[in-house]
């Protein structure tokens, strides 16, 4: 049976997911790599590590699957967004890649705002944030002019791997949308933005749809591993876009709540372009011609990790979460705001900090634990609320993925707080499955991505909201929303006092 390979190039590892035409995961392999932190706020990676990891994954799959090299037909990618790879005229890497979670570029963000003003939102539909690619380019221009003089190609991580495998320079719309250089609605690089910051358009890769072919596997690489068929390589997509595809988020009334270190609430927009004024990220999708919006909670799972490590380090997560079913919804008046590293949606505030509000002597460790989970979920609901208020969104189902899908009490909490039925994936494979689905679509296995999802994606039983809990949580959420402006005022006053 023929195979496609979805490669997920993440921040800490590269994962390969081998899938057959029945949508079954035949095998998977991964290889880890490290980060470079030369200074506080700096986060970099050596692109050679990605190539080495890809080699390890190919070899592992070749070893584990007897007909891997005989039956592989297509490869596609999911990739960490925003990170910057710089190549010279010989396509040699000029410096370590500056990653999405690098925060050195605040000054460059302010410069982008000063130069472009309201045009930035009009063209890119997003605010200038440190994570995006354009501020990183400006930082190199200003601080490493010798490097910039040698630059001839700008790429994102998955696209560099695509170049390595095919010899061709391409990106897809969903990854290009995270650069602050793409005209979102026109679907092409913005001449105005590129010229404003002296970035030659020739340095930018061609932009294609995620399921488009960008070439075939180079002959020397095919011979190295012994691939017998011509292996077609497809552009792939940004990690969140691929995660949405892999979770079957293909219609307006289905959302995704993803809880990892950070949290994401994502909605499929189709070809509609609601104006969220930058309060939500708005990007081109991995589905040709479509868009998606997403809000981000900076410290979702990170808040739970911090809480456990600080107050219950000796406990496993299972033991920590076990008693929360005994605590009533709303944690008996205890509220937590997960702003421990600042917040993205809807506040875009790097200076705000978290809080527990309403503590009394009746509150136990279980109350605090439940309040942390509720606070994380309330923060994600902020994104859902924005989608409802601005675009009139009404969800009939939300797919929960990541850490929030692994605990039945948390799933019920999500159903009650979002007031929508919740499902999780029977076999959660993350963005790698979305990448494999794009390869399957590009290979002609299916006529539409929905046909592909019907074969590849399966869900668990539905968790329904409980009316009584919904009412309690609506009151608690109203209180939660009132915390931010008051804490911000107190924080500002404290800074003035200093």
N, C-alpha and C positions, 0 to 999 in steps of 0.2 A: 504493500500500500504506500502511496506517495505521502511525503511529509513536507511541512513548512516549519521554519524555525523563527520564533519570536525572540529577539535579543533585547533585553532591558538593561540599558547602560545607566545604572544608578549612581548615587553619590559614594556609596561604600563598596559596591560590588557590581559585577556584570553577571546577569543570569540568562541562560538559554532555555527556552521551552520548546520541545519538539512535539508537534501535534499532527495527528493523521487526519484523513478526510472525514472521519466520523466525529471529529471534534474531541478525540481522546488524547490526553497528554501521555505520550509514549515514554518520555524521559525528560529529565531536567538536570541542569548542571550549573554551577556558579563558581566564580573566582573573586576573591576579595582584593581590595587595594586600599591604600591609605590616603590621608589628607596631608597637605603641607600647611602648617600654621607658623609663618615666619614672625608675624607680629600680631598683637591683639586685633581682631576684626578681619584678618587676612585668612582666606580659605582657597587653597590652590590644589591642583592635581597635575601629575605628569601624564600627558596623553599616551605615552608609550605604555603606561600601566593598563590602559584600556585594550590596547592591541595584545599585550601579553595575556590578559584575562580572556580575550576572545579565543586565542590559541588554546588555552587550557580548557575552555568550554568545548571547542571543536574536538579536541583530543578525548575528553571525557565522554562525549556523546558517541564518538567513533568506537570507543572501547565498550560502551554499555549497550549500544544498539547495533546489531550485526549488519543491518542493511541501511544504516544511516547514510553512508557515502554513496550508496546505490540509488536510494529513493528520494533524497532531498531535492525539492524542486524550487523552493523560494525562501528568501530571508527578508525579514523586515525588522524595524527597530522601534523601541520606545526609549526616550532619552531624558535625562535631567535637563530642565529648561534653563535658558538664560546664560549659561556658562560660556565663556569666551575662549576660543582657540585661534591662535594667530600663526599663519604660515608665511614663509618667504617665497621668492620666485621659483625656488626648486621644491616647493611644498614641504619644506622642513619646518618643524615646530620651532618657534622663536623663543618661547618662554612657557612656563607652566600655565595651564588653563586657569583663569580666574572664575571661581565657581559662583553659583546662584546665591549661596549663603555667605558670601564675602560682603562685608559692610563698610568698606573703606571709602565708598564713593558718594557720601552725603553732599560734599561740595559740588560734585559734578551734577548731581540731581538738581541742586539749586540753580546751577548754570543753565541746564536744559529748560527749566521753568522760566528763567529770565529771558532766554533767547526766543523761545517758542510761545510762551504765554498760553492763551486758550487754544492755540492751534494744535498743541500736543494732544489734548483730549479729542479734538475734532478729527485728527488723523489716525491716532493709534488707539483711541478709546480707553487709554490707561494713563495713570499718573506716573511721574518719574520716581521710581523707587530703587533703592540700592541693589536689589536683586536683579534688575533687568540688564540687558547686554550693553545698551548704548552708554550708560554711565561708566562702565568698565573700559570701553573704547576711549572715552575722553580721559580717563585716568591714565591710560598708557600714553596717549598723546602728550599729556602734561608732565608726567613723571618719568617716562622712559622714551624720550624722543628718538634715541638711537634705534630702539626696537621698532618704533612706529615707522621710521624711514625705510625699514626693510620689509614691512608688511605688504603682502600682495593678495592675501586671502583671509577672510574672516569666516569662522564656522562655529557651529555648536557641537557638543560632544558626539551625539549619534551620527551627525553628518560627517565628522572626521572619520569615524569608523566606516561609514558608507564610502567615503573617498578611498580609504585604505583597501577596501574589498573590491572596489570597481574601477578606481582611477578617475572618477567623475565627481564634480563639485555640485551638489544639490542640497537643498533643505526642503521642508514641507511647510505648508501654510501655518500649521498649529505651532511649530517651533519658531518660525519667523515672527509670528505675532507677539512672542515674548521678548523681542529685542528692543522695542520702541523705535524700530526703523521701518516697520511695515505699515502701509496704508491699509487698515483692516478691511474697509469696504471695497476698495479698488482691487485688493488682492495682489499688490505689487509693492516693491520697495518705494519708499517715499523719496522722491528727488529733492523735495524741499528740506526734509530733515537731514538727508545725507549732505547736501550742499551747505547747510547751516553749520555743520561741524566738520567740513573738509574731509568727508569720507567718500572716496571714489566708488561709484556704483559697481565698477568692475571688480572690486574686492569682495562683493557679496555673491553668494552662490545662487544658482537658478532656483526658483521657487516652483514646486510642483505639488500635486495632491498626494496625500499620504500613501495611497495604494498605487501610485504611478511607479513604473519601472525607472530606476536610475542607472541601470546597467546590468551586466552579468558578472559573476565572480571572475576575477582576474585569473588567467590561465595558470600562472605560477602558483597561486594559492589553491586553485582547484587540483592541480597536480600534487601539491604538497600533502593534501589530505586524502587524495584519491577519489574525489567526487566524479561520478560517472556521467551524470546528466549535466546539461547546461543549467547552472543555478542562477535564477533571476533574483535580483536584489531590488527591493521596493523602498521608497523613501522613509516610511514609518512616520511616527508622530511624537509629540511632546508627551511626557509621562502621564499627566492628568487627562489629556485627551484619550490616550490609549487605555488608561484605567477605566474611563467612562465607556469606551467601546467594549472592553472586556467584561464590564458589568451590565451590558445591555441597555445603557442609557441612550435610547434612540428615539424618544418621543418627548413632547413638551410636558407631559404630566407625570414623568418619572424623574426623580432626583437621586443624587448620590451623596451620602454622608460618609466621609472617609476620615478615620481617626488613627493617625500615626503619631509621630513626634509632634507634628503640626496637624491641624484638621482642615478639611476642605468640604464645603457644601457646594455641589455642582449641579447645574441645570442645562439641559439641551435647549438651545434657542432656535434651531432650524435656520431659516434664512431671515428671521426677524432680528432687528437691531435696536433693542430698547436702550434708552440713554440712562445709564446708571451713574453718570458723572464721575466715573473713576472709583466709586465706593466699592464696586465689585470689579474683579478682573473680567475683561471681555476679550475673548480670543477666537480666532478661526479654529474650527474643529478639524479632527482627523478625517471627517466625512466631507467630501468635496462640496464646497459652496455653503457649508453650514457653519454655525457659530455655537459657542457655549459660554456661559458665565459661571464664575465661581467666587466664593468668598473664602477667606483664610483665617483660621484661628491659629495664632503663632505657637501657642503652648497648649496643645490638646493632650495627647498622651504624655507629653513632657510634664504637664502639671501633675498628672497621676504619678509619674516616676519620681518627681521632686517630692511629692507628699509622702510616698512610701519610704524613700531613702532618708527623709528628714525625720519622720515621726514613727515609722514602723519598719525600720531597716531589716529587722530579724524575721519579718513575715514574708511569705510568698504572696504574689498577687492574688492567687486563688483564696488564700486564707484571709487576706485583707478585705476582699470583696464579698466573701461568703455572708457576713452578717447584714449586708445592706438591705436584703429583702425584709428584714425585721423592722426597718425604719420607714415611716410613712413618707409618701411623696411630699416634697418640700422640706424634708429634713428638719421638721419642727421649727421652721423659721430661720434656719441657718443658710446663708447664701455665700457662694464663692465666686469671685471673678478671676478667670484664668489669665490675667494680664501680667504674669510673672516675668515676661521678657518684652513687655509692650504688647500692642495689639494691632492687627492689620484691618480686618473688617468688623464693623463699619467705620472704625475710628481713625485708622491710619495714624497711630500715635505710638512712637517708639519710647516715649518717656513715661507713660502711664504704668502703674504697677498693680499687682493683684491684691486681693483682700478677702478676708472672711468677715461677714457682717451678720450681726444678730446672735453672737455667742452668749449662751447662758450656762448655768451649772448643770443643767440636765443633758447637755450634749456630750456624747461619747465619741470614741474613735470611729465607730460605725456611722454616726451622724456626719462627722467631718468627711469621711470617705464618700458617703453618698452625695454630700454637698459638692465635692470636687467633680464627681461625674455629672451632676446636674448642671454645674456651672459651665463645664466644657460644652454640654449639649445646648444650654441657653445661648452660648456664644455662637454656635453653629446656627441656631435658630435666627440669630440676627441677620444672617445671610438669606435664609428662607424668607424672612419678613421683608427684606429689601426687594427680593424678587416679586413678592406679592404686592407690595406697595407701588413699585415702579412699573412692573410689567404685567400686573394682574395674574401672576402665576397661581395655579391651583393644582397641587400635586395629588395624585391618587395613590402613589406608591413611592417609597424611598428605599433604595438599596443601600444597606449599611455594610461597609467594608472596613478592614483593619481591626484595631483593638476593640472598637465599640461593638463589633459583631461577634465577639468571642465570649460574651457574658450575657446570659438570658435576662438578667435583671436590667442590664444596661440597654438591651434591645427593647424591653418593655418601656423603659424610661424614654427612649427615643420616640417610640410610637406615641406616647402620651404627650411629650413636649412638642413634637412636630405636628401632632394630631393627624397623623397619616399612617396607614398600614406600612409595616416595615418587613422587608425580607433581607436575607443575606445569601451569599453564594454557596452552593453545595461544595464547591472546590475553588477556593479563592486563589487565583494565580496572578493577580495584580496586572500591571501594565504589560507584562510579557505576553499575556493571552491576547490583549488587544493588538499587539504587534503581530502575533501569529495570525489573527483574524484578518488584518490588513494584507498580509502576504497571501492568505487563502483567497481573499477577494481579488487581489491583483493577479493571481495565478489562474483565475477563471473558474475556481471551484464552485462559486456561488454568483448569482446575478446581482444580489443586493446584500448590503451589510446586515439587514434584518434576517434574511435567509441564513446567513452565516451565524448570527446570534442564536437563532432557533436551534441550531445544531451544537454550537460551542458552549452556550451559557445556560446554567440550570440554577434554580433557587431553592432555598429551604422553605419550610412552612411559614405562613404569614403570621406576624405578630400584630394584633389589632389594638388600637387605642382604647383605653377604658374611660368612659365618659366622666366618671367622678374624678379620676386622676387628671384628665384634661383640664377640668375646671380649676383644680388646685394649682396646677402648673401655670395656667394663664395668669393667675394672680401673682404667683412667685416670679414669673417672667417680667411682669410689669414692674415689680420691685427691682429685679435684676437690672433692667434698663435704666432705672433711676440712679444706679450706683455710679456709673461712669462720670457723668457731669459733676457730681458732688466730689468724688475722689480727685478728679482733675483739678477742681477749684482748690481743694485742700493741698494737693501736691504743688500747685503753682504758688500758693501762699507760703508754703514751706521753703521753696526755692528763693522767694523774695526775701524771706527772713534771714536766710543764710548770707 
